[in-house]
Amino acid sequence: MPADTPTSLPPGASGGAFEPNLSGGVAPSGGWSVGASHGATWWSDGWRIFAAAPWLWIGMTLLFVVLMIVLAMIPIVGHIASTLLYPVMGTGLLVGARDVDRHQPLKFEHLFSCFDKRIGPLLLVAVIYIAAWFVVWLVAAGICVLVFGLGTLSSLLQMDASGANLDLLLTFGLAALVFLLVVLVLGTPLVMAYWFAPPLVALRGDAPIDAFKASFHASVRNVPPLMIYGLVFIGLAILATIPFGLGWIVFAPVFVGSVYASYRDIFGDR
């Protein structure tokens, strides 16, 4: 599948994060390196993509959430299906963002647009990501066992917190801290490897392993803008949560548009 090529934003867009900062040409496999300010501009570009068809974006996002919840309510099989299909349908929304950016109409069908030859590679991406997280949790648990001992951890997990003494509570807190630190250290590069992997598979045609590698390299090259992007995400997520979580109805599709904006800025040809 050919690489995703740059086109203009919806009417009224300034271009923002899509202004090239390097010489023109085909994007390298690991993506371009962009300035830190682009991390904030991705959000404004995400808003412009959302504003091109706001009601349809909201409807698609709500349908996506409802489908995931319904699947997750089905014991075992449904939970597995929702976990695996999440990136497939989520990437379908990114396809919709790309088409809106190309002045093409957004359709409900975009939500299911990756149920074609791309579904196999996207499912493989999901399986690899889930398996990698399982390994991270096992490693973190193993380190805690080595540090505190299996017997100590077992007693901590089985104890009644109301009757625990201070030493046990301190040990439990320290074990939890070690566990979280290990998960953070090992999980951060995993998230970096996954962040752009689904759109690289669906929009650029990368193989799953190649997509993970390219995503990781691009994330390493763009730590400053991704940090700015993450800080803005936290702020907007807090604001969206304040009115009983209703702000997420708008924030979620804007987030989809911002993810596509970051992908296009880093991996788009110039």
C-alpha positions, 0 to 999 in steps of 0.5 A: 500500500502506498505511503500516506501523502500530504494534502490540505487540511479542511477549509480554514486550517492553517497547516500548523503541525504539517509545515515541513521542517526538513527538506522535501521528499519521502518520509524515512521509515522512522519518520521525521523529527519535528519541533516541540511546539508541534505537540500542541499544534496536533491538538488544534489540527485535531479540532479542525478535523473534528469541526469538519463533521462534528455530529457525525464524529460524535455519533461514530465515537459513541457507537464505537464505545457502545460496541466495545462495552457490549462486547466486553460484557460477554464473558471471556469471548466478548472480552477477548474480542473487544480487546482485539477489535479495539485497535481495528475499529480505532484505526478505522476512525483514523482512516476517517480522519485522513479522508476528512483531511483530504476533503472527502466525506466522513461516513459511519462506514469508516468505523469498519473500514479496516475490516478488509485485508488490513484486519489480519495485520492489525489483529497481530499488532493487538496480539503482540501488544497485549502479549508484551504487556503480559511479559512486562507484568510478569517481569515486574511481579518477578522482581518484586518476588526477588526483592521481597520474597514470595511468602511475604508478598502472599501474606501481604495480598491475603492480609486484612488491611484493618488489622495490619501493623505499620511494618506490613503496610510499609512493606506493602507500599514499598512493594507496590512502588517497586512494581509500578516503577518497573512497569513504568520503565518497561511499559514506556518504550512499549507504548512508544513502539505501539503509538504509531503502529496501527496507522502505519499498518493501515495507512502506510502498509507496514508489516506489524513488526516493522510498524512497531520498530518505526513507531519506536524510532519516531517516538525516540526522535520526537520526545519533546513534541510527544511530551508537550502533546501528553501534557495537553492531553492531561489538561484537556482530559481533566477539563472533559471529565469535570462536567460529569464526563460529558466533555469526552463526547467531544474530546474523544473524536478530537483526540482521534484527529490529533493522533492522525495529525501527529502521524501525518506530521511525522510520517507524511511525505514532503 
